[in-house]
Amino acid sequence: MNSKNTLIKTGLFIAIIGILAYNSVYFKKLSDIKNQKSSTFNFNAYADSLYYKGILTQSKPIALNALVSQIKSNQENTFKTYGNRLGIGSSAFFMVETKGKVVSIEDGKIKINTAENGIISIDTKYIFGNAIRDASGLVKLTDFKTNAEFNKVSEALNTLIREKALPSTIQKLRIGDEVSVSGALKLSKKENLELKVLPVKIEIQS
């Protein structure tokens, strides 16, 4: 009987050691993933997920005419409510949406005539900088170890939108088309409103 109890205890002891050993390896792997160097981090895959599963589904753009109206009414509150920015400054990034008729297509720059705000410039060629990343409000500096890594997110995201997400729609665009546009807008409290949008999505209205 004692021999049987001893075997049971020994078996339980071995099982416990096995479980502990497995968990120690598992957490070590999680730690390795968390601390991986930027050279092994797939920024393109991250940007793809950020765009398709984040910006297109989670971001909530404000209608451009509503934004302009509220800025004129209460600039400080509007910037605080709808603007996204890193640190302290007079500028902020906004995710906006608007509709209008295409009146000009030239070298990647599209101009649309909107009912409320007149002519709006949509730049589909020079999509650079951090405007889209920051306007989305979905990425934080603290998510990455360095500013360089943080900026690589912008580079990958901009490239995806500029080279993959928009071209098929842009090729179909014609002057006179009615379109809806959502994108990033940078505004400053100290400057006149300049409505130039970096698009994240353009749809031709049927």
C-alpha positions in Angstrom: 0.0 0.0 0.0 2.8 2.3 0.9 4.5 1.5 -2.3 1.4 2.4 -4.2 1.1 5.7 -2.4 4.7 6.5 -3.1 4.2 5.9 -6.8 1.1 8.2 -6.8 3.0 10.9 -5.0 6.0 10.5 -7.4 3.7 10.7 -10.4 2.0 13.9 -9.1 5.4 15.5 -8.3 6.6 14.8 -11.9 3.4 16.2 -13.4 3.7 19.4 -11.3 7.3 19.8 -12.4 6.3 19.3 -16.0 3.6 22.0 -15.8 5.9 24.5 -14.2 8.6 23.8 -16.8 6.0 24.3 -19.6 4.8 27.6 -18.2 8.3 28.9 -17.7 9.1 28.3 -21.4 5.8 29.8 -22.4 6.3 33.0 -20.5 9.8 33.2 -21.8 8.5 33.1 -25.3 6.0 35.8 -24.6 8.8 37.9 -23.2 10.9 37.3 -26.2 8.0 38.5 -28.5 7.5 41.6 -26.4 11.1 42.5 -26.4 11.9 41.7 -30.0 14.0 44.2 -31.9 12.5 46.4 -34.5 14.4 44.5 -37.2 12.2 41.5 -36.5 8.9 43.4 -36.1 6.7 43.3 -39.2 5.6 46.9 -39.6 3.9 46.1 -42.9 1.7 43.5 -41.3 1.0 45.9 -38.4 0.0 48.6 -40.8 -2.3 46.3 -42.7 -4.1 45.4 -39.5 -4.2 49.0 -38.3 -5.7 50.1 -41.6 -8.3 47.3 -42.4 -9.2 46.3 -38.8 -8.7 49.7 -37.1 -9.0 52.9 -39.2 -11.7 51.6 -41.6 -13.8 50.0 -38.8 -13.0 51.7 -35.5 -12.2 55.3 -36.3 -15.1 57.7 -36.2 -14.6 60.6 -38.6 -16.5 63.8 -38.0 -18.2 65.5 -40.9 -16.0 68.2 -42.3 -18.7 70.8 -42.4 -19.6 70.1 -38.7 -15.9 70.3 -37.7 -15.5 73.7 -39.4 -18.7 75.0 -37.9 -17.7 73.9 -34.4 -14.2 75.3 -34.7 -15.6 78.7 -35.6 -18.0 78.5 -32.7 -15.7 77.1 -30.0 -12.2 76.3 -31.2 -10.7 75.2 -27.9 -13.5 72.7 -27.1 -13.5 71.3 -30.7 -9.8 70.7 -30.7 -10.1 69.0 -27.4 -13.1 66.8 -28.4 -12.2 65.8 -31.9 -8.5 66.5 -32.3 -5.6 64.1 -31.7 -2.1 65.2 -31.0 1.1 64.1 -29.3 2.2 66.4 -26.5 1.6 70.1 -26.3 1.1 72.3 -29.4 -1.3 74.4 -31.3 -1.9 71.9 -34.0 -4.0 68.7 -34.0 -5.0 66.0 -36.4 -8.6 65.2 -37.2 -10.2 62.2 -39.0 -12.9 63.8 -41.2 -15.4 62.8 -43.9 -16.9 64.8 -46.7 -18.7 64.5 -50.0 -18.4 66.4 -53.3 -18.1 66.5 -57.0 -14.7 66.0 -58.6 -13.7 69.2 -60.4 -10.0 68.6 -61.0 -7.6 65.6 -61.3 -4.0 66.5 -61.8 -0.8 64.6 -60.8 -2.4 62.8 -57.9 -4.1 65.8 -56.5 -7.9 65.8 -56.6 -10.1 68.7 -56.0 -13.7 68.3 -55.0 -16.5 70.9 -54.7 -18.4 70.4 -51.5 -21.8 71.9 -50.7 -20.8 73.4 -47.4 -17.0 74.1 -47.6 -16.4 74.8 -51.3 -13.3 73.4 -52.9 -11.4 70.8 -50.9 -8.0 69.4 -51.9 -7.4 65.6 -51.7 -3.7 64.6 -52.1 -3.4 61.0 -53.1 0.2 61.2 -54.3 2.2 62.8 -51.4 0.8 60.8 -48.5 3.7 61.1 -46.1 4.2 62.2 -42.5 2.3 61.2 -39.4 -1.1 62.8 -40.0 -3.0 59.6 -40.7 -1.4 57.7 -37.9 -2.1 60.4 -35.4 -5.6 61.4 -36.6 -6.7 57.8 -36.2 -6.0 57.9 -32.4 -5.3 54.2 -32.5 -1.5 54.2 -32.1 0.4 55.5 -29.0 4.0 56.4 -28.7 4.2 54.2 -25.6 3.3 51.1 -27.8 6.9 51.3 -29.2 10.3 51.6 -27.8 11.7 54.4 -29.9 10.5 57.3 -32.0 12.1 55.6 -35.0 9.9 52.6 -34.6 6.9 54.8 -34.0 7.6 56.6 -37.3 8.0 53.3 -39.2 4.4 52.7 -38.4 3.5 55.9 -40.3 5.8 54.9 -43.2 4.2 51.5 -43.6 0.7 52.8 -43.2 1.2 55.6 -45.7 2.7 53.3 -48.2 -0.2 50.8 -47.9 -2.8 53.5 -48.5 -0.9 55.3 -51.3 0.2 52.2 -53.2 -2.5 49.5 -52.4 -5.7 50.9 -51.0 -6.4 53.9 -53.2 -5.0 53.3 -56.7 -7.9 51.1 -58.0 -10.4 53.8 -57.1 -8.3 56.7 -58.4 -7.9 55.0 -61.8 -11.7 55.0 -62.2 -12.2 58.6 -61.1 -13.5 61.1 -63.7 -14.2 64.8 -63.5 -17.9 65.2 -62.5 -18.0 62.1 -60.3 -19.6 62.4 -57.0 -17.4 61.0 -54.3 -17.2 60.5 -50.5 -13.9 60.9 -48.9 -12.6 60.1 -45.4 -9.1 61.1 -44.3 -6.8 63.0 -42.0 -6.7 66.8 -41.7 -4.1 68.8 -39.8 -5.3 72.1 -38.4 -3.6 74.8 -36.3 -5.3 77.1 -33.8 -3.0 79.9 -34.9 -3.6 79.7 -38.6 -6.5 80.1 -41.0 -8.4 76.9 -41.8 -6.7 75.2 -44.7 -8.7 72.2 -45.8 -6.3 69.7 -47.3 -7.2 66.1 -46.7 -4.9 63.0 -46.8 -7.3 60.3 -47.8 -7.7 56.9 -46.2 -10.7 56.0 -48.3 -12.4 57.3 -51.4 -15.6 56.0 -52.7 -17.3 56.8 -56.0 -21.0 57.4 -55.4 -23.3 55.5 -57.8 
